[in-house]
Amino acid sequence: MKVHLYQERCVSSGQCVSAAPDVFDQRDDDGVAFLLTDSPSPDMAIGVRQAARVCPALAITVDESSAD
């Protein structure tokens, strides 16, 4: 699994951080999300998929075929 976060689309809602706090965090100054890891472990997959689904800006994509 490989996670892509398009920060230029981020609207700072924090939904990704709520869904997968081990994968996403937010900058203190403007709330824009950033990745803590772009290759989460399998046990984080459910949260990452949820983060992508609930992102109001569609700023997160998940590549399930990536074996990284």
PyMOL commands that place a pseudoatom at each C-alpha (Angstrom):
pseudoatom trace, name=CA, resn=MET, resi=1, chain=A, elem=C, hetatm=0, pos=[0.000, 0.000, 0.000]
pseudoatom trace, name=CA, resn=LYS, resi=2, chain=A, elem=C, hetatm=0, pos=[1.230, 3.451, -0.920]
pseudoatom trace, name=CA, resn=VAL, resi=3, chain=A, elem=C, hetatm=0, pos=[-0.504, 6.633, 0.266]
pseudoatom trace, name=CA, resn=HIS, resi=4, chain=A, elem=C, hetatm=0, pos=[-0.457, 9.909, -1.652]
pseudoatom trace, name=CA, resn=LEU, resi=5, chain=A, elem=C, hetatm=0, pos=[-1.513, 13.182, -0.040]
pseudoatom trace, name=CA, resn=TYR, resi=6, chain=A, elem=C, hetatm=0, pos=[-2.004, 16.215, -2.254]
pseudoatom trace, name=CA, resn=GLN, resi=7, chain=A, elem=C, hetatm=0, pos=[-1.386, 19.050, 0.206]
pseudoatom trace, name=CA, resn=GLU, resi=8, chain=A, elem=C, hetatm=0, pos=[-2.450, 21.721, -2.283]
pseudoatom trace, name=CA, resn=ARG, resi=9, chain=A, elem=C, hetatm=0, pos=[-5.985, 20.266, -2.117]
pseudoatom trace, name=CA, resn=CYS, resi=10, chain=A, elem=C, hetatm=0, pos=[-6.112, 19.921, 1.672]
pseudoatom trace, name=CA, resn=VAL, resi=11, chain=A, elem=C, hetatm=0, pos=[-8.788, 22.004, 3.412]
pseudoatom trace, name=CA, resn=SER, resi=12, chain=A, elem=C, hetatm=0, pos=[-7.497, 21.259, 6.931]
pseudoatom trace, name=CA, resn=SER, resi=13, chain=A, elem=C, hetatm=0, pos=[-10.580, 19.384, 8.110]
pseudoatom trace, name=CA, resn=GLY, resi=14, chain=A, elem=C, hetatm=0, pos=[-8.555, 16.872, 10.146]
pseudoatom trace, name=CA, resn=GLN, resi=15, chain=A, elem=C, hetatm=0, pos=[-10.664, 13.904, 9.107]
pseudoatom trace, name=CA, resn=CYS, resi=16, chain=A, elem=C, hetatm=0, pos=[-7.580, 11.987, 7.978]
pseudoatom trace, name=CA, resn=VAL, resi=17, chain=A, elem=C, hetatm=0, pos=[-5.885, 12.479, 11.344]
pseudoatom trace, name=CA, resn=SER, resi=18, chain=A, elem=C, hetatm=0, pos=[-8.987, 11.200, 13.126]
pseudoatom trace, name=CA, resn=ALA, resi=19, chain=A, elem=C, hetatm=0, pos=[-9.180, 8.128, 10.885]
pseudoatom trace, name=CA, resn=ALA, resi=20, chain=A, elem=C, hetatm=0, pos=[-5.480, 7.243, 10.806]
pseudoatom trace, name=CA, resn=PRO, resi=21, chain=A, elem=C, hetatm=0, pos=[-3.417, 9.175, 13.382]
pseudoatom trace, name=CA, resn=ASP, resi=22, chain=A, elem=C, hetatm=0, pos=[-0.347, 6.988, 12.829]
pseudoatom trace, name=CA, resn=VAL, resi=23, chain=A, elem=C, hetatm=0, pos=[-0.273, 7.937, 9.139]
pseudoatom trace, name=CA, resn=PHE, resi=24, chain=A, elem=C, hetatm=0, pos=[-1.462, 11.565, 9.026]
pseudoatom trace, name=CA, resn=ASP, resi=25, chain=A, elem=C, hetatm=0, pos=[-0.827, 14.684, 11.078]
pseudoatom trace, name=CA, resn=GLN, resi=26, chain=A, elem=C, hetatm=0, pos=[-1.499, 18.400, 10.604]
pseudoatom trace, name=CA, resn=ARG, resi=27, chain=A, elem=C, hetatm=0, pos=[0.834, 21.369, 10.538]
pseudoatom trace, name=CA, resn=ASP, resi=28, chain=A, elem=C, hetatm=0, pos=[0.416, 23.670, 13.523]
pseudoatom trace, name=CA, resn=ASP, resi=29, chain=A, elem=C, hetatm=0, pos=[0.481, 26.907, 11.532]
pseudoatom trace, name=CA, resn=ASP, resi=30, chain=A, elem=C, hetatm=0, pos=[-2.246, 26.231, 8.953]
pseudoatom trace, name=CA, resn=GLY, resi=31, chain=A, elem=C, hetatm=0, pos=[-3.708, 22.789, 9.687]
pseudoatom trace, name=CA, resn=VAL, resi=32, chain=A, elem=C, hetatm=0, pos=[-2.679, 21.308, 6.346]
pseudoatom trace, name=CA, resn=ALA, resi=33, chain=A, elem=C, hetatm=0, pos=[-2.212, 17.560, 6.588]
pseudoatom trace, name=CA, resn=PHE, resi=34, chain=A, elem=C, hetatm=0, pos=[1.060, 15.773, 6.008]
pseudoatom trace, name=CA, resn=LEU, resi=35, chain=A, elem=C, hetatm=0, pos=[2.105, 12.134, 5.926]
pseudoatom trace, name=CA, resn=LEU, resi=36, chain=A, elem=C, hetatm=0, pos=[3.959, 10.498, 8.777]
pseudoatom trace, name=CA, resn=THR, resi=37, chain=A, elem=C, hetatm=0, pos=[4.511, 7.530, 6.458]
pseudoatom trace, name=CA, resn=ASP, resi=38, chain=A, elem=C, hetatm=0, pos=[3.566, 6.917, 2.849]
pseudoatom trace, name=CA, resn=SER, resi=39, chain=A, elem=C, hetatm=0, pos=[3.890, 3.129, 3.211]
pseudoatom trace, name=CA, resn=PRO, resi=40, chain=A, elem=C, hetatm=0, pos=[1.750, 2.179, 6.199]
pseudoatom trace, name=CA, resn=SER, resi=41, chain=A, elem=C, hetatm=0, pos=[1.796, -1.298, 7.662]
pseudoatom trace, name=CA, resn=PRO, resi=42, chain=A, elem=C, hetatm=0, pos=[-1.068, -3.667, 6.858]
pseudoatom trace, name=CA, resn=ASP, resi=43, chain=A, elem=C, hetatm=0, pos=[-2.642, -3.119, 10.274]
pseudoatom trace, name=CA, resn=MET, resi=44, chain=A, elem=C, hetatm=0, pos=[-3.108, 0.571, 9.373]
pseudoatom trace, name=CA, resn=ALA, resi=45, chain=A, elem=C, hetatm=0, pos=[-4.886, -0.139, 6.066]
pseudoatom trace, name=CA, resn=ILE, resi=46, chain=A, elem=C, hetatm=0, pos=[-8.460, 0.195, 7.337]
pseudoatom trace, name=CA, resn=GLY, resi=47, chain=A, elem=C, hetatm=0, pos=[-7.789, 3.639, 8.813]
pseudoatom trace, name=CA, resn=VAL, resi=48, chain=A, elem=C, hetatm=0, pos=[-5.981, 4.818, 5.684]
pseudoatom trace, name=CA, resn=ARG, resi=49, chain=A, elem=C, hetatm=0, pos=[-8.840, 3.718, 3.429]
pseudoatom trace, name=CA, resn=GLN, resi=50, chain=A, elem=C, hetatm=0, pos=[-11.295, 5.459, 5.750]
pseudoatom trace, name=CA, resn=ALA, resi=51, chain=A, elem=C, hetatm=0, pos=[-9.208, 8.652, 5.657]
pseudoatom trace, name=CA, resn=ALA, resi=52, chain=A, elem=C, hetatm=0, pos=[-9.290, 8.639, 1.857]
pseudoatom trace, name=CA, resn=ARG, resi=53, chain=A, elem=C, hetatm=0, pos=[-13.072, 8.093, 1.846]
pseudoatom trace, name=CA, resn=VAL, resi=54, chain=A, elem=C, hetatm=0, pos=[-13.878, 10.881, 4.302]
pseudoatom trace, name=CA, resn=CYS, resi=55, chain=A, elem=C, hetatm=0, pos=[-11.496, 13.530, 2.993]
pseudoatom trace, name=CA, resn=PRO, resi=56, chain=A, elem=C, hetatm=0, pos=[-13.775, 16.383, 1.864]
pseudoatom trace, name=CA, resn=ALA, resi=57, chain=A, elem=C, hetatm=0, pos=[-11.156, 17.657, -0.606]
pseudoatom trace, name=CA, resn=LEU, resi=58, chain=A, elem=C, hetatm=0, pos=[-10.358, 14.221, -2.100]
pseudoatom trace, name=CA, resn=ALA, resi=59, chain=A, elem=C, hetatm=0, pos=[-6.724, 14.962, -1.302]
pseudoatom trace, name=CA, resn=ILE, resi=60, chain=A, elem=C, hetatm=0, pos=[-5.782, 11.364, -0.441]
pseudoatom trace, name=CA, resn=THR, resi=61, chain=A, elem=C, hetatm=0, pos=[-5.314, 8.456, -2.802]
pseudoatom trace, name=CA, resn=VAL, resi=62, chain=A, elem=C, hetatm=0, pos=[-4.332, 4.921, -1.942]
pseudoatom trace, name=CA, resn=ASP, resi=63, chain=A, elem=C, hetatm=0, pos=[-2.415, 2.644, -4.282]
pseudoatom trace, name=CA, resn=GLU, resi=64, chain=A, elem=C, hetatm=0, pos=[-3.287, -0.869, -3.159]
pseudoatom trace, name=CA, resn=SER, resi=65, chain=A, elem=C, hetatm=0, pos=[-0.989, -2.517, -5.720]
pseudoatom trace, name=CA, resn=SER, resi=66, chain=A, elem=C, hetatm=0, pos=[2.181, -1.009, -4.320]
pseudoatom trace, name=CA, resn=ALA, resi=67, chain=A, elem=C, hetatm=0, pos=[4.205, -3.497, -2.297]
pseudoatom trace, name=CA, resn=ASP, resi=68, chain=A, elem=C, hetatm=0, pos=[6.461, -0.888, -0.679]
for i in range(1, 68): cmd.bond("trace and resi %d" % i, "trace and resi %d" % (i + 1))
show_as sticks, trace
zoom trace
